[in-house]
Amino acid sequence: MYLWRELGVNSWPTFVVVAPNGKVLAQISGEGHRKDLDDVVGAALEFYDERKLLQNNSLPLALEKDRDSRLITSPLKFPGKLAIDVQNNRLFISDSNHNRIVVTNLDGEFICQVGSSEEGLLDGQFDTASFNRPQGLAYNFKKNILYVADTENHALREVDFVNETVRTLAGNGTKGSDYEGGGRGTNQVLNSPWDVCYAPLEETVYIAMAGQHQIWKHNTLDGVTEVFSGNGSEKNLNGSSPTNTSFAQPSGISLDPELRELFVADSESSSIRAVNLKSGGSRWLAGGDPNFPDNLFRFGDHDGTGWDVLLQHPLGVVYASDNQIYVADSYNHKIKKLDPVTKKVTTIAGTGRAGYKDGDALSAQLSEPAGLVEVGEGRFLVADTNNSAIRSIVLNERGAEVRTLDLTGVQAPSPKPKALRRLRRRLSADTNVINVDGGSSMEGYVSLAISVPDGYHFSKEARSKFDVETEPANAIEIEPVNGSLNSDGQASLKFKRT
């Protein structure tokens, strides 16, 4: 938000082109301006290159995670969402950037891990199955099953704790553009599912389909997945039916216990909404701009009632046993309480500044919390995403207190070579694999030459890079294993068979 304030940005996406002397050359808001940006950047490069004001050296990068040793040593990496099984004393954590589900007891003691931590879409046993940036979780106590919004696989997954297996219920790894659905199993494509919740009486999984601004549902009995509410337009529009209701990247959902409404953290409109489970229509509760559906830029940090309330990109929501709605107000780094009757919103934890601090809740600090669950007896657990931690909030007569959950026995996965991670992430069904006949040579050179279509060229200012990975590992010695292509898109590699 610092850049937003300094540059006077008031909408997203906004592209700002800055000259070497710090002067703003152009500020373009909205989508569909690629040619405009190309023209501005091209002219600026030519202008400042003639004046010898361009430098081609690498820019120093200081990653946030490198500034805090605690983040490096944390066994989690940007955890997104949580679910609990109170009867069996279990906490489920979507360890999103480790591509796995971590299971502990409610005090943080390790029980098991689901997923190999490799990026991928692979069903099977717990230790071989794979996910890709999983987010939302919902537990089915009757069947001992956990439903997973496998976000970057664009899939709904099922974790079976009886057989210790993972199965894909919907989606196939392809980002969909189907706004109606109705297909069965993996034939039905999805688009960035971000959260899930389970309605046991109807045996239905509701899905916050953030990628196309809708709420979907999956029937666990017949395997059909289809739209439930929202016409797919990115708006903050409340209507009486599914087709005249619009959402803007819904990212958190929670059911009330009587199954009358589904509460939605509608992140891009910075609002909290409620969806009627009978009609599929919605109503406004807090935040955003309920009067102008196209205005997605009414956000901020202000407690109050009704129109006075300002939120900023809330990602999580839970309807609690005290009939209040608790909200992860993510970009405000706070947890807030919303009364669904009076529409009054109050902050219960966080100062509004990103940080890491335990203690009195209003003095404690969080960093972009994204998910939360109620454990019971006034206790909540929070996925404090950018702190890579799970925080505990206990409400009491004096207010609330924040503590960090000690994750005993939870280990970070073993690091994989960067080249291997990148290769596996990029390979897809339409990847063009080129097989080179190396003959019987024990050693020699491989020349790499990449051509580009007419009208394109390799950038002289930002060299394209390459990484080399072999399977099986260490079968061939390669030198260098990574580097930059020259301005003609070429490189020479030396190999020796082992």
Sequence and secondary structure as in RCSB ss.txt:
>XXXX:A:sequence
MYLWRELGVNSWPTFVVVAPNGKVLAQISGEGHRKDLDDVVGAALEFYDERKLLQNNSLPLALEKDRDSRLITSP
LKFPGKLAIDVQNNRLFISDSNHNRIVVTNLDGEFICQVGSSEEGLLDGQFDTASFNRPQGLAYNFKKNILYVAD
TENHALREVDFVNETVRTLAGNGTKGSDYEGGGRGTNQVLNSPWDVCYAPLEETVYIAMAGQHQIWKHNTLDGVT
EVFSGNGSEKNLNGSSPTNTSFAQPSGISLDPELRELFVADSESSSIRAVNLKSGGSRWLAGGDPNFPDNLFRFG
DHDGTGWDVLLQHPLGVVYASDNQIYVADSYNHKIKKLDPVTKKVTTIAGTGRAGYKDGDALSAQLSEPAGLVEV
GEGRFLVADTNNSAIRSIVLNERGAEVRTLDLTGVQAPSPKPKALRRLRRRLSADTNVINVDGGSSMEGYVSLAI
SVPDGYHFSKEARSKFDVETEPANAIEIEPVNGSLNSDGQASLKFKRT
>XXXX:A:secstr
 HHHHHHT  SSSEEEEE TTS EEEEEESSS HHHHHHHHHHHHHHHHHTT    S      GGGG HHHHH S
 SS   EEEETTTTEEEEEEGGGTEEEEE TT BEEEEES SSBS B EETTT BBSSEEEEEEETTTTEEEEEE
GGGTEEEEEETTTTEEEEEE  SSB   SSEEEEGGGS B  EEEEEEETTTTEEEEEEGGGTEEEEEETTT EE
EEEE  S BS B  SSGGG BBS EEEEEE TTSSEEEEEEGGGTEEEEEETTT  EEEEEES SS TT      
 B EEGGG B     EEEE TTS EEEEEGGGTEEEEE TTT EEEEEE  SS   B EETTT B S EEEEEEE
ETTEEEEEEGGGTEEEEEEEETTEEEEEE   BT        HHHHHHHHH  TT        TT SEEEEEEE 
   TT    SSS  EEE   SSTTSEEEE SEEE  TTSEEEEEEEE 
